[in-house]
Amino acid sequence: MIQELLSRLQPSDIIPVLAIAMTFVAGIVIAVTAIVVGNIRGYREREMAIGLIQELVERGLPTDEVERLVDSSDLLVTGKGKRFSRLLSVIERRLAGSCGPRR
């Protein structure tokens, strides 16, 4: 079928057909790459979040406090990088405040 189609084409028609085919293939490659990279990123963010939670528990932060922080950020549900960095900054402030003098 493809050979029959190509045999009907004039030599001047081959370049536009190849350009269209290459554009289509490039679009598919870009879409698949974006999906794979997005899934890998989400996995890594959840993995980092779990490590952070384990570290917080090991440092002595009460589990109910860790649970409240994780629930408020939806960290493990969505896997969004912005929420992870926001949770990390909240935890760092919380730990810095607990190490300093209390008012």
C-alpha atoms as one frame of an Amber mdcrd trajectory, in Angstrom:
protein
   0.000   0.000   0.000   2.749   2.473   0.927   4.827   1.482  -2.107   1.804
   1.975  -4.337   1.164   5.407  -2.865   4.821   6.416  -3.215   4.949   5.194
  -6.819   2.052   7.537  -7.692   3.808  10.564  -6.239   5.864  12.873  -8.349
   9.421  13.514  -7.149   8.443  17.059  -6.181   5.655  15.714  -3.902   7.918
  13.511  -1.790   9.456  16.340   0.269   6.122  17.730   1.579   4.870  14.219
   2.363   8.076  13.437   4.273   7.828  16.745   6.135   4.265  15.959   7.223
   5.204  12.421   8.259   8.243  13.615  10.223   6.139  16.260  11.976   3.594
  13.619  12.960   6.285  11.258  14.280   7.996  14.084  16.182   4.685  15.003
  17.828   4.152  11.427  18.962   7.702  11.206  20.346   7.289  14.496  22.235
   3.937  13.425  23.695   5.222  10.039  24.855   8.344  11.650  26.328   6.244
  14.203  28.238   4.056  11.463  29.704   7.015   9.324  30.764   8.943  12.250
  32.265   5.841  13.455  34.127   5.321  10.032  35.663   8.976   9.725  36.659
   8.893  13.179  38.222   5.758  12.381  40.206   7.288   9.136  41.439  10.480
  10.892  42.538   8.531  13.651  44.325   6.465  11.097  46.240   9.639   9.185
  47.073  11.237  12.379  48.415   8.101  13.183  50.397   8.108   9.776  52.026
  11.776  10.210  52.925  11.035  13.637  54.382   8.182  12.264  56.448  10.364
   9.442  57.768  13.086  11.936  58.676  10.621  14.171  60.503   9.315  11.261
  62.533  12.872  10.153  63.328  13.724  13.700  64.491  10.915  13.539  66.985
   8.198  15.645  65.378   4.882  14.241  66.630   3.154  12.023  64.104  -0.088
  13.983  64.364   1.832  17.155  63.407   3.445  15.380  60.439   0.053  14.034
  59.412  -1.493  17.514  59.626   1.291  18.983  57.473   0.982  16.272  54.842
  -2.823  16.498  54.779  -2.750  20.277  54.412  -0.424  20.111  51.422  -1.983
  17.133  49.575   1.611  16.113  48.988   1.234  12.386  48.559  -2.008  12.660
  46.613  -0.965  15.052  43.873   2.818  14.814  43.755   3.190  18.449  42.755
   6.613  20.026  43.116   5.287  23.388  44.307   3.359  21.746  47.100   6.434
  19.741  48.091   8.580  22.864  48.318   5.807  24.648  50.243   5.558  21.772
  52.707   9.323  21.700  53.067   9.463  25.422  53.850   6.646  25.098  56.418
   8.437  22.198  58.096  11.758  24.046  58.124  10.122  27.070  59.762   8.387
  24.799  62.246  11.623  23.013  63.148  13.554  26.279  63.369  10.872  27.698
  65.651  10.908  24.641  67.892  14.695  24.827  68.307  14.712  28.490  69.260
  13.505  30.187  72.422   9.779  30.039  73.057   7.765  33.115  73.878
